């Protein structure tokens, strides 16, 4: 199997790349990244070929075409949910996706791609795949545009498997390069390690579906072997508050510190997300294995052992 991971130097992409290398040593695994957001440090253990280029550049697409990949695991994206440049967001996320699907069609391969729970905006949970599609920002809209194009592609090319994964709030190792877009688990952990008060929007009761990155990796791998195309949610199916997250971090670190609450400046903020996993079980046969009681301590200890957290800007 010859597999390409786009955005392989990024957060989910690097975890996915390294797990593929570990699990399938006989596969040819390639990474594509322009290193504008990802970091080489995430790939130090990767032994395969790295292709440097942007998914928006025609010359990169021509470079990829000659490899004739059996599968593309598409993780590359503009993930800055606060970026209001609508044209750029659509070019990077939606238009480039169409070009990659054309490569898959030409090679008669398959595609697993990263969508997002941002497509749902603030519609009432649980979020179901085919309803409540009301994104609050252009990032969410760009992912919805990807999904809609994917559905058309599936209908026109029924023999080419395509699986879209709507990630909910992902946290875990190898995201320290993400700056302000890193998970709140990382940001809150670093704040507490630095002796600061953890900072939350008032009053920390907003609920999110927090999913551990290795569960997302497993969903991608299941997508590689899926016999049916479709778009699915990737979450735990259980929303948790940010206050709960802070309490687990404090317990893991053995500290007691008060939380600082402040006004939320974003009018497009998602206040409550929770994944409905009906299609996920049907198409992937996948169910999350890690809840935050296990995942957050795993991650907090990884941060302490592997991250120069003193230099992070939180």
C-alpha positions in Angstrom: 0.0 0.0 0.0 1.3 3.4 -1.0 -0.2 6.1 1.3 0.1 9.9 1.5 -0.6 11.9 4.7 -1.1 15.5 3.9 -0.3 17.9 6.7 1.9 15.1 8.1 4.1 17.5 10.1 1.0 18.8 11.9 -0.8 17.6 15.0 -3.1 14.8 13.9 -1.1 14.2 10.8 2.1 13.4 12.6 0.4 11.1 15.1 -1.3 9.3 12.2 2.0 9.0 10.2 3.9 7.5 13.1 1.2 5.1 13.9 1.0 3.9 10.3 4.7 3.4 10.2 4.5 1.4 13.4 1.5 -0.7 12.5 2.2 -1.3 8.8 6.0 -1.6 8.3 5.6 -3.0 4.8 3.6 0.0 3.5 5.2 2.9 1.6 4.2 6.0 3.6 4.7 9.5 2.4 4.2 12.9 4.1 3.3 16.1 2.3 3.7 19.4 4.2 4.7 23.0 3.4 5.9 23.5 7.1 4.0 26.8 7.3 2.3 25.5 10.5 3.6 22.0 11.1 7.1 21.3 12.5 9.9 19.0 11.5 10.1 18.0 15.2 6.9 16.0 14.8 8.6 13.8 12.1 12.0 13.1 13.6 11.0 9.4 14.1 9.4 9.2 10.6 11.6 7.1 8.2 9.6 7.6 5.0 9.7 10.2 2.3 8.7 13.8 3.0 7.4 15.8 0.1 7.6 19.6 0.6 4.9 21.7 -0.9 1.6 23.3 -0.5 -1.7 21.7 -1.5 -2.7 25.0 -3.1 0.2 25.0 -5.6 -0.3 23.3 -9.1 3.3 22.2 -9.1 2.8 20.3 -5.9 -0.2 18.5 -7.4 1.9 17.5 -10.5 4.6 16.2 -8.2 2.0 14.1 -6.3 0.4 12.8 -9.5 3.4 10.6 -10.4 3.3 8.6 -7.2 -0.1 7.1 -8.0 -1.1 6.7 -4.3 -3.4 3.9 -3.2 -4.8 6.2 -0.5 -4.6 9.8 0.7 -5.2 10.7 4.3 -5.9 14.4 4.0 -5.1 16.3 7.2 -3.7 19.5 5.7 -5.8 22.6 6.3 -6.0 26.2 7.5 -7.2 25.4 11.0 -7.2 29.0 12.4 -10.9 29.3 13.3 -10.3 33.0 14.0 -9.0 33.7 10.4 -11.6 35.9 8.7 -9.9 35.9 5.2 -12.7 34.1 3.5 -11.0 33.7 0.1 -7.8 32.2 1.6 -9.8 29.9 3.9 -11.8 28.5 1.0 -8.8 28.1 -1.3 -6.8 26.2 1.2 -9.6 24.0 2.6 -12.2 23.6 -0.1 -10.5 24.2 -3.5 -7.4 22.2 -2.7 -9.5 19.3 -1.5 -11.2 19.1 -4.9 -7.8 18.8 -6.6 -6.8 16.0 -4.3 -10.0 14.1 -4.9 -9.2 14.3 -8.6 -5.8 12.7 -7.9 -7.7 9.9 -6.1 -10.0 9.5 -9.0 -7.1 9.2 -11.4 -5.3 6.6 -9.3 -8.5 4.7 -8.5 -7.5 4.9 -4.8 -9.3 6.1 -1.7 -9.6 9.2 0.4 -10.0 9.8 4.2 -10.1 13.5 5.0 -10.4 15.8 8.0 -13.7 17.7 8.3 -14.8 19.4 11.5 -17.6 19.7 14.0 -17.4 23.5 13.2 -19.9 22.7 10.5 -22.6 22.5 13.2 -22.1 25.9 14.7 -24.4 26.4 17.7 -27.1 24.0 16.7 -28.5 21.9 19.6 -26.6 18.8 20.4 -26.1 16.0 19.9 -24.8 16.9 16.5 -26.1 14.6 13.8 -24.3 14.3 10.5 -27.1 15.3 8.2 -28.8 18.0 10.2 -28.0 21.3 12.0 -25.4 22.4 9.5 -25.1 26.0 10.4 -21.4 27.0 10.7 -20.7 30.2 12.6 -17.5 31.2 10.8 -15.8 30.7 7.5 -13.6 27.9 8.8 -16.7 25.9 9.5 -18.2 26.8 6.2 -15.1 25.7 4.3 -15.4 22.3 5.9 -19.1 22.1 5.1 -18.2 22.9 1.5 -15.7 20.1 1.5 -18.3 17.7 2.8 -20.9 18.7 0.2 -18.4 18.3 -2.6 -17.4 14.9 -1.2 -21.0 13.8 -1.3 -21.2 14.7 -4.9 -18.0 13.0 -5.7 -19.2 9.8 -3.9 -22.4 9.8 -6.0 -20.4 10.2 -9.2 -17.7 7.7 -8.3 -19.3 5.0 -6.3 -16.4 2.6 -6.6 -13.9 5.1 -5.0 -14.2 5.0 -1.2 -14.2 8.4 0.5 -14.7 9.0 4.2 -14.9 12.4 5.9 -14.1 12.7 9.6 -15.8 15.5 11.5 -13.3 16.0 14.4 -14.7 17.4 17.6 -12.3 18.9 20.2 -9.0 17.0 19.7 -6.2 17.1 22.3 -3.0 15.1 22.8 0.7 15.0 22.0 2.5 16.9 19.2 0.3 20.0 19.1 2.7 22.5 20.8 3.5 24.2 17.5 -0.2 25.3 17.1 0.1 28.4 19.2 -3.3 29.9 20.0 -5.1 27.1 18.1 -3.7 24.4 20.4 -6.2 22.6 22.6 -7.4 24.1 25.8 -6.0 21.0 27.6 -2.5 22.1 26.6 -3.1 25.8 27.3 -4.6 25.2 30.7 -1.9 22.7 31.7 0.9 25.2 30.8 -0.8 28.0 32.7 -1.0 25.9 35.8 2.6 24.6 35.4 3.8 28.2 35.3 2.1 28.9 38.5 -0.7 31.0 36.9 -4.4 30.7 37.4 -6.1 28.8 34.6 -8.2 31.2 32.4 -11.6 30.3 31.1 -14.5 32.2 29.5 -17.2 32.9 32.0 -18.2 30.7 33.8 -16.4 27.6 32.5 -19.7 25.6 32.0 -19.5 25.6 28.2 -19.5 22.0 27.1 -17.3 20.4 24.4 -16.8 16.8 23.1 -13.1 16.3 23.9 -11.6 13.5 21.9 -8.0 12.1 22.4 -5.8 12.3 19.3 -5.1 8.6 19.2 -8.8 7.9 18.9 -8.8 10.2 15.9 -5.8 8.2 14.5 -7.8 5.0 14.8 -10.8 6.5 13.1 -8.5 7.5 10.1 -7.1 3.9 9.9 -10.6 2.5 10.1 -11.5 4.8 7.2 -8.8 3.3 5.1 -10.5 0.0 5.3 -14.1 1.2 5.2 -16.3 -0.6 2.6 -18.8 2.3 2.5 -18.3 6.0 1.8 -19.7 8.7 4.0 -19.2 11.5 6.5 -19.0 10.7 10.2 -18.5 12.4 13.5 -15.3 11.7 15.5 -15.9 12.5 19.2 -16.7 10.6 22.4 -20.4 11.2 22.3 -20.2 12.8 25.7 -19.9 16.5 26.3 -17.8 17.8 29.2 -17.4 21.3 30.7 -14.1 23.3 30.7 -14.4 23.3 34.5 -14.2 19.6 34.5 -11.1 19.7 32.3 -9.4 22.1 34.8 -10.3 19.9 37.8 -8.7 16.8 36.1 -5.5 18.8 35.2 -5.2 20.1 38.8 -5.7 16.6 40.2 -3.1 15.2 37.8 -0.6 17.9 38.8 -1.5 17.7 42.5 -2.2 21.4 42.8 -5.1 23.5 44.0 -5.5 26.9 42.2 -8.5 29.1 41.5 -9.8 29.7 38.0 -9.8 33.1 36.5 -13.0 33.8 34.4 -13.2 36.5 31.7 -15.6 37.6 29.0 -15.8 35.7 25.8 -14.8 38.0 22.9 -16.0 35.7 20.1 -19.6 35.9 18.8 -19.1 32.7 16.8 -18.0 30.6 19.7 -19.5 27.1 20.0 -20.9 26.7 23.5 -22.0 23.1 23.5 -20.8 20.3 21.2 -21.5 16.6 21.4 -21.2 14.0 18.7 -23.9 11.6 17.6 -21.9 8.5 16.6 -24.6 6.6 14.6 -22.9 6.9 11.2 -19.4 6.5 12.8 -20.3 3.0 14.1 -22.1 2.1 10.9 -19.3 3.1 8.4 -16.1 2.7 10.5 -17.2 0.2 13.2 -15.4 2.6 15.5 -16.1 3.8 19.0 -13.9 6.0 21.1 -11.8 4.3 23.8 -10.5 7.2 25.8 -12.5 9.6 28.0 -10.9 12.7 29.6 -10.4 11.0 32.9 -7.8 8.8 31.2 -6.7 11.0 28.3 -6.0 14.2 30.1 -3.6 12.6 32.7 -1.8 10.8 29.8 -1.4 14.1 28.0 -0.4 16.2 31.0 2.3 13.7 31.9 3.5 13.7 28.3 3.7 17.5 28.4 5.8 17.4 31.6 8.2 14.9 30.1 8.5 16.1 26.4 7.7 19.8 26.2 9.7 22.9 27.0 6.5 24.3 28.4 8.2 27.3 30.1 8.6 28.9 26.6 5.1 28.3 25.4 3.0 31.5 25.2 0.2 30.7 27.5 
